[in-house]
Amino acid sequence: MRSDYVLHRFSSGSYCTLGLLHSVDAQAALAFKCFTLEDEHRDVKVMGQTRIPAGCYEICLRAAGGMHSRYSERYPFHKGMLWLQDVPGFEWIYIHPGNDHSHTEGCILVGNGIRENLTRNGFLSESVSAYEALYQEMVEQLEGGRKVYITIKDIA
């Protein structure tokens, strides 16, 4: 059994990329989960300043490293970082809270509100509440024996 999510990147600006994250049910219907913010697209990767390639990635828990330690102290429900597997040219890509491109380091940030990135830098609001809900949903699926996947699509 598996659980699927799809991230539609809809706006790529000078400093960040905005997206919509949905879960996908058995009938392929989409259910909105939250907004996302990532680094901008670059043809040549710049460490910590480039979004990951579009594609399908398995999400596992990573219960090691500095972020895991910090999140274990911050969130009583924390069991490991939501870690995207086998991202070409990238390591340690996580889904986590944050507000703007300076918080991404190549990772996917989540939030319940968003500010456009065309006339100014994109921004996520209510990031912690979005993260808590998504994290607990994904961890429940992982602990239930399901594999969790995210498919990232560039639609604009």
N, C-alpha and C positions, 0 to 999 in steps of 0.2 A: 504494500500500500504506500501511496505517496500523497503529499500535499503540495500544491503548486501555487505560486505567486507570480504575478507579472508586473514588471515596472516599465511603464511607458514614459520615456524621456520626451518631453514636449517642448522644452525651451532651453536652448544652449546659448548662454551669454558669454561675456568676456572673462568672467571669473568663476561662473558656476553653471550647473545644469539642473533644471527643475524637472520633477517627474511625479507621476501618480502611481501608487502601489495598490494593487488589487489582489485579492485571493481568487482562486478559480475553483468552482465547485465541479461535481461529477458531470454536470450537463454543460460545462464550459462557460457558465455564466460568471461574470465578474462582480465582485463585491468590493467597493472602495474601502481601503484600510487607512491610508494616510498619504500625505505628500512626501516627496523626497528632495534632497539637495545633494549634489555631488560636485566635484571639481569640474572644470571645463574640459571640452574635447581638445586634444592636441594630437597632431600627426606623429610627433616624436615625444615620448614620455619624458616628463620632468618629475622627478621623485617628489611625492607628496602634493603634486599640483595637477594631476591628470586623472580623469575619470577612467574607470575600467572599461574594457571592450564590451559591447553588447554580446549576449550569449546566454546560455543556460548553465547555472551553477548550483551545485548541491550546497545546502547550509547545514553545518554541524556545530556542535558546541566546542569551544576551546577553553579549557579550564587551566590555563597557564598564562604567564606573562603579566606585565605591568597593568594593562587595562583590566584584565580579569581581577587582579588584586584590588584595584580601586573600585571596580563595580561591585565586588563582593562586600566591601565596606559600605557602599552607598545604597545598594538595593538588597533588602533582606531575601528576596526571591531569586537572586542571581545564582546561576548554576554553571555559567560559562558564557563566553562571547559568541554571538551569532556570526559565524565565520564562513565566508564564501570559499569554496574549495576550487583548486585548480584554475585560478584566474591567470591567463597567460601574461607573463611579464610582471606580475604583482604578487606580494606576500601579505599575509595578515590583513585581509580586507574584511571589515566587519560592518554590521548594521548597528548603529548606535545613535543616541541623541546628540544634538548640536544645532547651532543656529545659522552659521554662514560658512563660506568656503574655507575660512581659516580653521575650522573644526574638522574638516574631512580627512586630510592626509590620504586621499584616494578612496576612503570609505563611503558608505551610503548613510546619510543622515535622514531621520524621519521626524515629521511634525504634523500637527493637526491644522496649522494655518500656514499661509505662504504669502510672500511679497514678490512681485514680478522682478525679473532680472534684465529687462530691456533698457530701462532708463536709469537704473541704479542696480546695485548688487542684490541678488536674490537673498531671501531671509526666510527661515522657518520659525514659527512660533509654536508654543505648546509642545515642544519636542519631547520632554520627559514623559508626559501623559501618553503621547503616541507610542513612544518606545515601550513603556510599561505594558500597554495593551498588546502590541505586536509581539513583544518578547514572550510574554506569558502564553499567548496563543501558539507560537512556534515551538516553545519548549514543551508544552502539553502534547503537541503532535509528535515531537521527537521522542519523548518519554513513553508515548503510546506505541512506539515501534514503527512509526511512519518515517519515510524519508521526505525531507523538505527541499524543494527546489525553487529558485527564482530565475525567471527568464526576463532578461533586460532587452528592451526593444527601443530603438531610436525612431521616433515617428515624426520628428521635425528637425 
